[in-house]
Amino acid sequence: MTKDEKIILGIDPGTQVMGYGVLKVKGNHAEMIAMGVIELTKLGDMYLRLGRIFERVTGIIESFLPDEMAVEAPFFGKNVQSMLKLGRAQGVAIAAAIQRSVPIHEYEPRKIKVAITGNGAASKEQVAGMLQRMLHISEEDMKVQFDATDALAAAYCHFLQITSPVSTSKSIKSWKEFVNKNKDRVSK
């Protein structure tokens, strides 16, 4: 891979089904290289599911060697137990990336939808349809669950953030690096 190429892994956290999408970025061009789901419904125990998430996300990272990971932030709903489970799944996926030194970027579902469709209230079908058109994904490859296209959308949203001329979002790996890059914003 050349210096101007980058691999972005997108994750849509879930405890029943977790989606993933992988983009290859070269300059201002992105192409999908993989998307799919991690099925967890056959595992009854929540801790076994979390272990499987860690194993599979680690395996995906080892297979595609992403330079960065974009993860969808949990949606704040009314069911606290669902939020707790979703947060755990997201945390385990993040831990897998941290273990492999992959920088992580988190995006709210609404921001992802706006980036892909221009509408923060877009349906999963609308997001998938726009991704199919923008990334020229075949009908055959689109026969996946929405968890996979949601993950790909997180990766594409990150791609748009890093290639936008007005983007100021840069991955910072430590407090020391943050302070060095933001001396005018940090008091001693």
PASEBA-1860 file (N, C-alpha, C; in nm, 3 decimals):
! residues 188
1> MTKDEKII> 0.084/-0.117/0.000/0.000/0.000/0.000/0.089/0.124/0.000 ~ 0.049/0.222/-0.078/0.128/0.345/-0.087/0.092/0.439/0.027 ~ 0.170/0.546/0.038/0.152/0.642/0.146/0.015/0.708/0.144 ~ -0.040/0.732/0.025/-0.170/0.800/0.017/-0.288/0.704/0.023 ~ -0.262/0.577/0.050/-0.370/0.479/0.066/-0.396/0.455/0.214 ~ -0.522/0.425/0.244/-0.563/0.403/0.382/-0.677/0.302/0.384 ~ -0.681/0.221/0.487/-0.791/0.128/0.508/-0.869/0.176/0.630 ~ -1.001/0.188/0.615/-1.088/0.230/0.725/-1.185/0.116/0.755
9> LGIDPGTQ> -1.189/0.076/0.881/-1.283/-0.025/0.929/-1.399/0.047/0.996 ~ -1.520/0.016/0.955/-1.640/0.071/1.019/-1.707/-0.037/1.101 ~ -1.757/-0.001/1.219/-1.825/-0.095/1.307/-1.960/-0.039/1.348 ~ -2.063/-0.122/1.335/-2.196/-0.091/1.387/-2.220/-0.187/1.503 ~ -2.202/-0.141/1.628/-2.208/-0.232/1.742/-2.345/-0.294/1.762 ~ -2.345/-0.416/1.811/-2.468/-0.485/1.845/-2.437/-0.609/1.925 ~ -2.534/-0.652/2.005/-2.514/-0.774/2.083/-2.584/-0.894/2.020 ~ -2.671/-0.870/1.924/-2.734/-0.977/1.849/-2.659/-0.997/1.716
17> VMGYGVLK> -2.638/-0.885/1.648/-2.568/-0.882/1.520/-2.480/-0.757/1.520 ~ -2.352/-0.774/1.489/-2.262/-0.660/1.479/-2.218/-0.648/1.334 ~ -2.231/-0.528/1.279/-2.192/-0.506/1.140/-2.050/-0.454/1.129 ~ -1.988/-0.487/1.016/-1.856/-0.430/0.986/-1.849/-0.399/0.837 ~ -1.772/-0.296/0.805/-1.750/-0.257/0.667/-1.607/-0.207/0.654 ~ -1.544/-0.238/0.542/-1.404/-0.201/0.521/-1.393/-0.123/0.390 ~ -1.333/-0.005/0.399/-1.310/0.080/0.283/-1.161/0.092/0.255 ~ -1.127/0.094/0.127/-0.992/0.127/0.085/-0.998/0.267/0.029
25> VKGNHAEM> -0.915/0.355/0.081/-0.915/0.495/0.042/-0.782/0.526/-0.027 ~ -0.793/0.589/-0.143/-0.675/0.636/-0.214/-0.705/0.778/-0.257 ~ -0.636/0.873/-0.194/-0.665/1.014/-0.222/-0.807/1.047/-0.184 ~ -0.884/1.098/-0.279/-1.025/1.132/-0.255/-1.121/1.027/-0.308 ~ -1.072/0.905/-0.327/-1.154/0.796/-0.379/-1.163/0.684/-0.276 ~ -1.283/0.633/-0.254/-1.303/0.522/-0.162/-1.372/0.408/-0.235 ~ -1.334/0.285/-0.199/-1.404/0.168/-0.252/-1.423/0.066/-0.141 ~ -1.537/-0.001/-0.146/-1.565/-0.104/-0.047/-1.481/-0.227/-0.079
33> IAMGVIEL> -1.415/-0.281/0.024/-1.344/-0.407/0.001/-1.408/-0.522/0.077 ~ -1.490/-0.491/0.177/-1.563/-0.598/0.248/-1.671/-0.536/0.335 ~ -1.775/-0.613/0.356/-1.876/-0.580/0.457/-1.948/-0.706/0.494 ~ -1.994/-0.712/0.617/-2.062/-0.831/0.664/-2.110/-0.812/0.806 ~ -2.152/-0.923/0.865/-2.202/-0.918/1.002/-2.139/-1.030/1.085 ~ -2.137/-1.005/1.212/-2.096/-1.105/1.310/-2.223/-1.148/1.380 ~ -2.266/-1.270/1.353/-2.390/-1.323/1.412/-2.362/-1.369/1.555 ~ -2.442/-1.323/1.649/-2.421/-1.356/1.789/-2.542/-1.422/1.854
41> TKLGDMYL> -2.649/-1.439/1.776/-2.775/-1.485/1.833/-2.770/-1.628/1.887 ~ -2.680/-1.709/1.836/-2.673/-1.849/1.882/-2.602/-1.863/2.016 ~ -2.535/-1.757/2.058/-2.468/-1.759/2.188/-2.563/-1.699/2.291 ~ -2.608/-1.779/2.385/-2.705/-1.731/2.483/-2.646/-1.641/2.589 ~ -2.526/-1.668/2.631/-2.462/-1.593/2.739/-2.402/-1.463/2.687 ~ -2.433/-1.353/2.754/-2.384/-1.222/2.712/-2.231/-1.216/2.711 ~ -2.167/-1.278/2.807/-2.021/-1.272/2.815/-1.956/-1.353/2.703 ~ -2.021/-1.461/2.662/-1.971/-1.535/2.546/-1.983/-1.449/2.420
49> RLGRIFER> -2.091/-1.374/2.410/-2.110/-1.284/2.295/-2.000/-1.178/2.292 ~ -1.970/-1.121/2.407/-1.866/-1.019/2.413/-1.731/-1.078/2.374 ~ -1.704/-1.200/2.420/-1.580/-1.268/2.382/-1.573/-1.291/2.232 ~ -1.685/-1.331/2.172/-1.690/-1.354/2.028/-1.668/-1.224/1.950 ~ -1.728/-1.115/1.999/-1.707/-0.984/1.935/-1.558/-0.952/1.934 ~ -1.492/-0.969/2.048/-1.349/-0.939/2.056/-1.269/-1.025/1.958 ~ -1.298/-1.155/1.957/-1.227/-1.247/1.866/-1.246/-1.208/1.720 ~ -1.371/-1.184/1.682/-1.401/-1.156/1.541/-1.349/-1.019/1.496
57> VTGIIESF> -1.364/-0.917/1.580/-1.312/-0.785/1.543/-1.160/-0.791/1.534 ~ -1.097/-0.861/1.626/-0.952/-0.879/1.619/-0.914/-0.950/1.489 ~ -0.989/-1.052/1.452/-0.963/-1.124/1.326/-0.980/-1.035/1.204 ~ -1.082/-0.950/1.205/-1.105/-0.857/1.093/-0.989/-0.759/1.084 ~ -0.944/-0.710/1.199/-0.830/-0.617/1.201/-0.706/-0.687/1.147 ~ -0.682/-0.810/1.187/-0.565/-0.884/1.138/-0.575/-0.912/0.987 ~ -0.696/-0.933/0.937/-0.714/-0.962/0.795/-0.695/-0.839/0.706 ~ -0.750/-0.725/0.748/-0.752/-0.607/0.661/-0.651/-0.499/0.701
65> LPDEMAVE> -0.593/-0.510/0.820/-0.494/-0.415/0.870/-0.539/-0.269/0.854 ~ -0.652/-0.233/0.915/-0.701/-0.096/0.899/-0.608/0.006/0.963 ~ -0.604/0.123/0.903/-0.527/0.235/0.957/-0.608/0.309/1.062 ~ -0.741/0.302/1.050/-0.830/0.370/1.143/-0.962/0.293/1.154 ~ -1.031/0.314/1.266/-1.162/0.252/1.284/-1.265/0.360/1.315 ~ -1.378/0.353/1.247/-1.491/0.442/1.273/-1.602/0.357/1.334 ~ -1.650/0.399/1.448/-1.753/0.321/1.517/-1.874/0.409/1.541 ~ -1.991/0.349/1.523/-2.115/0.423/1.549/-2.137/0.430/1.699
73> APFFGKNV> -2.164/0.550/1.749/-2.191/0.570/1.892/-2.327/0.510/1.925 ~ -2.342/0.462/2.049/-2.474/0.408/2.088/-2.581/0.516/2.080 ~ -2.699/0.474/2.036/-2.814/0.563/2.026/-2.880/0.570/2.163 ~ -2.905/0.689/2.213/-2.963/0.704/2.346/-3.114/0.686/2.339 ~ -3.159/0.568/2.377/-3.300/0.536/2.376/-3.355/0.535/2.517 ~ -3.475/0.483/2.531/-3.541/0.481/2.661/-3.504/0.357/2.742 ~ -3.460/0.250/2.675/-3.431/0.125/2.745/-3.286/0.124/2.794 ~ -3.269/0.144/2.923/-3.136/0.152/2.983/-3.060/0.021/2.967
81> QSMLKLGR> -3.128/-0.092/2.981/-3.061/-0.223/2.968/-3.006/-0.243/2.826 ~ -3.082/-0.201/2.726/-3.035/-0.212/2.588/-2.912/-0.124/2.566 ~ -2.915/-0.004/2.623/-2.801/0.087/2.611/-2.677/0.027/2.676 ~ -2.694/-0.034/2.792/-2.582/-0.095/2.862/-2.521/-0.207/2.778 ~ -2.604/-0.293/2.722/-2.555/-0.403/2.639/-2.484/-0.350/2.514 ~ -2.543/-0.251/2.450/-2.483/-0.193/2.330/-2.349/-0.126/2.361 ~ -2.344/-0.057/2.474/-2.220/0.007/2.517/-2.110/-0.094/2.544 ~ -2.147/-0.208/2.601/-2.049/-0.314/2.624/-1.995/-0.367/2.492
89> AQGVAIAA> -2.085/-0.391/2.397/-2.042/-0.443/2.266/-1.950/-0.343/2.198 ~ -1.985/-0.214/2.203/-1.901/-0.112/2.144/-1.764/-0.108/2.213 ~ -1.766/-0.117/2.346/-1.642/-0.114/2.423/-1.548/-0.229/2.389 ~ -1.604/-0.347/2.368/-1.522/-0.463/2.333/-1.461/-0.445/2.194 ~ -1.539/-0.394/2.099/-1.485/-0.367/1.964/-1.374/-0.263/1.971 ~ -1.395/-0.161/2.052/-1.293/-0.058/2.070/-1.167/-0.117/2.134 ~ -1.185/-0.205/2.233/-1.070/-0.268/2.298/-0.989/-0.350/2.198 ~ -1.056/-0.417/2.105/-0.984/-0.494/2.003/-0.899/-0.401/1.917
97> AIQRSVPI> -0.954/-0.283/1.883/-0.878/-0.187/1.803/-0.761/-0.129/1.884 ~ -0.785/-0.100/2.010/-0.679/-0.046/2.095/-0.565/-0.146/2.107 ~ -0.601/-0.274/2.123/-0.499/-0.378/2.135/-0.408/-0.384/2.013 ~ -0.462/-0.348/1.897/-0.385/-0.351/1.772/-0.339/-0.212/1.730 ~ -0.347/-0.115/1.821/-0.303/0.023/1.798/-0.371/0.089/1.678 ~ -0.499/0.062/1.661/-0.577/0.123/1.553/-0.650/0.245/1.611 ~ -0.624/0.365/1.560/-0.694/0.484/1.608/-0.846/0.472/1.586 ~ -0.921/0.521/1.682/-1.067/0.506/1.682/-1.134/0.643/1.671
105> HEYEPRKI> -1.240/0.648/1.589/-1.320/0.769/1.572/-1.465/0.729/1.590 ~ -1.538/0.804/1.670/-1.677/0.771/1.701/-1.769/0.875/1.639 ~ -1.877/0.826/1.578/-1.973/0.916/1.513/-2.115/0.882/1.559 ~ -2.192/0.984/1.586/-2.333/0.965/1.622/-2.410/0.918/1.501 ~ -2.513/0.835/1.522/-2.592/0.785/1.408/-2.646/0.897/1.319 ~ -2.691/1.004/1.379/-2.746/1.116/1.300/-2.639/1.179/1.211 ~ -2.518/1.195/1.263/-2.409/1.254/1.184/-2.375/1.163/1.066 ~ -2.377/1.032/1.087/-2.348/0.937/0.980/-2.455/0.949/0.871
113> KVAITGNG> -2.581/0.954/0.912/-2.691/0.965/0.815/-2.684/1.094/0.736 ~ -2.650/1.204/0.803/-2.636/1.332/0.733/-2.522/1.325/0.633 ~ -2.411/1.265/0.673/-2.294/1.254/0.583/-2.327/1.173/0.458 ~ -2.406/1.068/0.473/-2.436/0.978/0.361/-2.553/1.029/0.277 ~ -2.660/1.074/0.343/-2.783/1.108/0.269/-2.819/1.256/0.272 ~ -2.759/1.330/0.364/-2.799/1.469/0.381/-2.917/1.484/0.474 ~ -2.969/1.372/0.527/-3.088/1.373/0.612/-3.058/1.292/0.738 ~ -3.058/1.358/0.853/-3.029/1.291/0.980/-3.135/1.192/1.024
121> AASKEQVA> -3.252/1.196/0.960/-3.360/1.103/0.994/-3.379/0.997/0.884 ~ -3.278/0.980/0.799/-3.289/0.884/0.688/-3.308/0.743/0.740 ~ -3.378/0.662/0.662/-3.399/0.522/0.698/-3.274/0.440/0.664 ~ -3.268/0.321/0.719/-3.157/0.230/0.688/-3.155/0.196/0.539 ~ -3.272/0.187/0.479/-3.281/0.159/0.335/-3.223/0.274/0.253 ~ -3.251/0.397/0.294/-3.198/0.513/0.223/-3.046/0.520/0.234 ~ -2.992/0.491/0.354/-2.847/0.492/0.374/-2.783/0.385/0.285 ~ -2.840/0.265/0.287/-2.786/0.155/0.206/-2.791/0.189/0.057
129> GMLQRMLH> -2.901/0.249/0.013/-2.915/0.285/-0.129/-2.813/0.389/-0.172 ~ -2.790/0.489/-0.089/-2.691/0.592/-0.121/-2.550/0.532/-0.125 ~ -2.518/0.446/-0.029/-2.387/0.381/-0.030/-2.368/0.299/-0.157 ~ -2.473/0.228/-0.196/-2.464/0.146/-0.317/-2.431/0.232/-0.438 ~ -2.496/0.347/-0.449/-2.470/0.437/-0.563/-2.331/0.502/-0.553 ~ -2.297/0.553/-0.436/-2.170/0.626/-0.422/-2.048/0.535/-0.438 ~ -2.061/0.413/-0.388/-1.946/0.320/-0.392/-1.956/0.219/-0.506 ~ -2.060/0.231/-0.588/-2.080/0.141/-0.703/-2.077/-0.006/-0.659
137> ISEEDMKV> -2.161/-0.036/-0.559/-2.168/-0.172/-0.505/-2.273/-0.250/-0.584 ~ -2.237/-0.370/-0.626/-2.329/-0.452/-0.706/-2.450/-0.493/-0.623 ~ -2.556/-0.526/-0.694/-2.679/-0.573/-0.629/-2.649/-0.699/-0.545 ~ -2.565/-0.787/-0.599/-2.527/-0.911/-0.530/-2.461/-0.881/-0.395 ~ -2.369/-0.783/-0.393/-2.299/-0.749/-0.270/-2.388/-0.676/-0.170 ~ -2.500/-0.624/-0.216/-2.591/-0.551/-0.127/-2.686/-0.645/-0.052 ~ -2.679/-0.773/-0.080/-2.768/-0.868/-0.013/-2.712/-0.902/0.126 ~ -2.704/-0.801/0.208/-2.654/-0.815/0.344/-2.751/-0.747/0.439
145> QFDATDAL> -2.731/-0.769/0.566/-2.816/-0.705/0.664/-2.779/-0.557/0.678 ~ -2.874/-0.478/0.725/-2.850/-0.335/0.741/-2.740/-0.306/0.841 ~ -2.710/-0.400/0.931/-2.600/-0.379/1.025/-2.469/-0.362/0.948 ~ -2.453/-0.436/0.839/-2.331/-0.426/0.756/-2.326/-0.292/0.684 ~ -2.437/-0.250/0.625/-2.436/-0.122/0.554/-2.423/-0.005/0.652 ~ -2.477/-0.019/0.774/-2.459/0.085/0.875/-2.311/0.098/0.913 ~ -2.242/-0.015/0.923/-2.099/-0.012/0.954/-2.020/0.051/0.840 ~ -2.056/0.015/0.718/-1.990/0.075/0.601/-2.016/0.226/0.598
153> AAAYCHFL> -2.137/0.265/0.639/-2.171/0.408/0.645/-2.083/0.481/0.746 ~ -2.053/0.418/0.859/-1.964/0.479/0.959/-1.825/0.499/0.898 ~ -1.776/0.399/0.826/-1.645/0.410/0.761/-1.647/0.520/0.655 ~ -1.755/0.528/0.576/-1.764/0.629/0.471/-1.777/0.769/0.531 ~ -1.850/0.781/0.639/-1.861/0.909/0.709/-1.722/0.955/0.752 ~ -1.643/0.864/0.805/-1.507/0.899/0.846/-1.423/0.939/0.725 ~ -1.437/0.866/0.616/-1.367/0.901/0.492/-1.400/1.045/0.452 ~ -1.528/1.080/0.457/-1.569/1.216/0.420/-1.509/1.319/0.515
161> QITSPVST> -1.500/1.285/0.643/-1.441/1.376/0.741/-1.294/1.402/0.713 ~ -1.221/1.297/0.680/-1.076/1.314/0.663/-1.038/1.370/0.527 ~ -1.129/1.362/0.429/-1.098/1.416/0.297/-1.161/1.552/0.272 ~ -1.244/1.597/0.364/-1.309/1.728/0.348/-1.206/1.839/0.368 ~ -1.206/1.938/0.280/-1.110/2.047/0.295/-1.131/2.129/0.422 ~ -1.253/2.122/0.478/-1.280/2.197/0.601/-1.265/2.110/0.725 ~ -1.229/1.985/0.707/-1.216/1.895/0.820/-1.098/1.935/0.908 ~ -1.125/1.940/1.037/-1.018/1.964/1.133/-0.999/1.842/1.222
169> SKSIKSWK> -1.073/1.737/1.195/-1.065/1.616/1.276/-0.938/1.539/1.242 ~ -0.850/1.530/1.337/-0.727/1.453/1.319/-0.719/1.354/1.435 ~ -0.669/1.239/1.407/-0.653/1.138/1.510/-0.536/1.176/1.599 ~ -0.562/1.183/1.727/-0.457/1.212/1.825/-0.449/1.093/1.917 ~ -0.329/1.041/1.933/-0.310/0.915/2.004/-0.275/0.931/2.151 ~ -0.239/1.051/2.197/-0.202/1.069/2.337/-0.226/1.214/2.378 ~ -0.228/1.237/2.511/-0.243/1.372/2.562/-0.123/1.457/2.523 ~ -0.006/1.398/2.526/0.115/1.472/2.489/0.105/1.523/2.345
177> EFVNKNKD> 0.058/1.436/2.254/0.042/1.476/2.114/-0.063/1.586/2.102 ~ -0.173/1.575/2.179/-0.277/1.677/2.177/-0.220/1.811/2.220 ~ -0.146/1.812/2.331/-0.088/1.936/2.383/0.008/1.996/2.281 ~ 0.092/1.914/2.220/0.188/1.964/2.121/0.118/2.026/1.999 ~ 0.006/1.969/1.958/-0.065/2.021/1.841/-0.159/2.136/1.873 ~ -0.184/2.160/2.003/-0.281/2.261/2.043/-0.225/2.353/2.151 ~ -0.103/2.397/2.136/-0.039/2.480/2.238/-0.117/2.608/2.266 ~ -0.185/2.660/2.166/-0.263/2.782/2.184/-0.392/2.757/2.262
185> RVSK> -0.432/2.631/2.276/-0.557/2.598/2.346/-0.534/2.542/2.486 ~ -0.409/2.518/2.522/-0.378/2.452/2.649/-0.300/2.548/2.737 ~ -0.348/2.566/2.860/-0.274/2.653/2.953/-0.186/2.566/3.043 ~ -0.077/2.626/3.087/0.016/2.551/3.174/-0.004/2.587/3.317
END
